[in-house]
Amino acid sequence: MTGFEADYPRDCTSKPEVKISGFGPDVLWPPNHSMETVTVTGTATMPQGCSIYRAGYSIEDEYGTHTSEGELTVSENGKFSVFLPVEAWRKGQDKDGRIYKITLFAENEAGVGTSPVLEVLVPHDKGKRPNAK
């Protein structure tokens, strides 16, 4: 064992759980090239005996122009809010609209826990959401 490993608690055996309590908007209109803010709130729950190392988000843009990663701050009670800029625009021929995929994560000694993938759509036509669930 190295000295570095000795600094970590040994009783952390589970990854954090990341739950989303608020998210929106999930549809951006009109597609006018404006930068809009998508707000995500939730909690990152650490199992007993674990410490949070880092928390953050990733945005996957199907066009590849606004793909990014960043950090988020988790309060002592596990709550977080993050405000993410995304572009309200889609290509004119993109019939199913532009989709952004957002994932939040938290890491502790046992690994990385992630939220469900959240989707933001810039639709081709107002009010139409393809493949709505």
Secondary structure as the mmCIF struct_conf table of DSSP 4:
data_model
#
loop_
_struct_conf.conf_type_id
_struct_conf.id
_struct_conf.beg_label_comp_id
_struct_conf.beg_label_asym_id
_struct_conf.beg_label_seq_id
_struct_conf.end_label_comp_id
_struct_conf.end_label_asym_id
_struct_conf.end_label_seq_id
HELX_RH_AL_P HELX_RH_AL_P1 GLY A 3 ALA A 6
TURN_TY1_P TURN_TY1_P1 ASP A 7 ASP A 7
BEND BEND1 TYR A 8 TYR A 8
BEND BEND2 ARG A 10 ARG A 10
BEND BEND3 SER A 14 SER A 14
STRN STRN1 GLU A 17 GLY A 24
BEND BEND4 ASP A 26 ASP A 26
STRN STRN2 VAL A 27 VAL A 27
BEND BEND5 PRO A 30 PRO A 30
BEND BEND6 ASN A 32 HIS A 33
STRN STRN3 SER A 34 THR A 45
HELX_LH_PP_P HELX_LH_PP_P1 MET A 46 PRO A 47
TURN_TY1_P TURN_TY1_P2 GLN A 48 GLY A 49
STRN STRN4 ARG A 54 ASP A 61
TURN_TY1_P TURN_TY1_P3 GLU A 62 TYR A 63
BEND BEND7 GLY A 64 HIS A 66
STRN STRN5 SER A 68 GLU A 71
TURN_TY1_P TURN_TY1_P4 GLU A 76 ASN A 77
BEND BEND8 GLY A 78 GLY A 78
STRN STRN6 LYS A 79 ALA A 88
TURN_TY1_P TURN_TY1_P5 GLY A 92 GLN A 93
TURN_TY1_P TURN_TY1_P6 LYS A 95 ASP A 96
STRN STRN7 ARG A 98 ASN A 108
TURN_TY1_P TURN_TY1_P7 GLU A 109 ALA A 110
STRN STRN8 GLY A 111 THR A 114
HELX_LH_PP_P HELX_LH_PP_P2 SER A 115 VAL A 117
STRN STRN9 LEU A 118 VAL A 122
BEND BEND9 HIS A 124 ASP A 125
TURN_TY1_P TURN_TY1_P8 LYS A 126 GLY A 127
TURN_TY1_P TURN_TY1_P9 PRO A 130 ASN A 131
#
